[in-house]
């Protein structure tokens, strides 16, 4: 399974958890990569890819698939320890 650090996100205007982040991306091998959230979710579920973010403290935190009560899937960091430097704290896609 390939593992990638997420460096930036593409935000949407949605308020619900599954609507807040529309895409993710980073830099790997010297070049940028980008994925729509639905593709990232599918890759995680197939165990093709794993993603993580680095907190400001330098600690690595895994990105996982979560699901709303209505069954909508979205990406989030784990564990949710109250640190605000998860996906939504990352910069907007360049």
N, C-alpha and C positions, 0 to 999 in steps of 0.2 A: 504494500500500500504506500503510495506517495504522500508525503506530508508537506504542506505549504503554509507559510506564515501569511496572514491577511494583514496588509498594510493600509488599505483604504476601503471605503464602502461607497456605494451609490445609494443615496437615501431617496425615499419616496415621500409623498405627502401624507401617507396613511397614519392613522393614530393607533390602530390595533397592532399587536406585536408582529403578526405575520405580514404586515404591510409597511413596516418602518424601513427595512433594508431591501432594496431591489437587486443589488449586485454586490459582489466582493472582488477584491483584486490585490495584487502584490507584485513583487519583483522576484524573479527566480532565474538564475543563469544569466544575469545581466539584462534581461528584458522583462517588460511588464506582462502580467497575465490578468484576465478579467473573466468572470463567470456570472451569469444571472443566478440568483439565489436558487431557483428551482433546479438548475443543473448541479449546483453544489450539493443540494439536499440529496438528489438522486445518486451522485457520486459517493457521498458519505454512506448512504443506505446500501449501496452495492459493495461497500468496503474497498472502493477504488481509490478514494482520496481521504485524507484527514487534514483538518485545518486547525490553526491556533492563532492566538494573538499574544503579544508581549505586553504585559502591564508596564506602567511607568517604572515600577520597581525592578523590572527586568525579568519578573516571574512569567513563565509560559503558562497560558491557560487554554485548554482545548475548546474548540467550537463544536457544538453538538446540535442535533435536530430536536426541536421541541414541538409540541402540538397544542393548539388552543382547544378549549372545550368543544368548539365546533368542528374540530378535525383539521384545521388549517395548519400546515407545517411551516416552521420558520427556523432561522439560525439564532443561537444564543451562545454565550460563554458559560462554562461551568467550572467550579462551583460559583453560584451567585452569592458572593460573600460581602455584598454591599459596595464593592469597589466599582466606581463608575467608569473604569477604563475598559469596558467591553467593546463590542462592535460599534455601538452608537457613539463612543468616544473617539473612534478613529477618524482621520480626516476624510473629507469628501474626495471622491475619485478625481484625479487630476485631469 
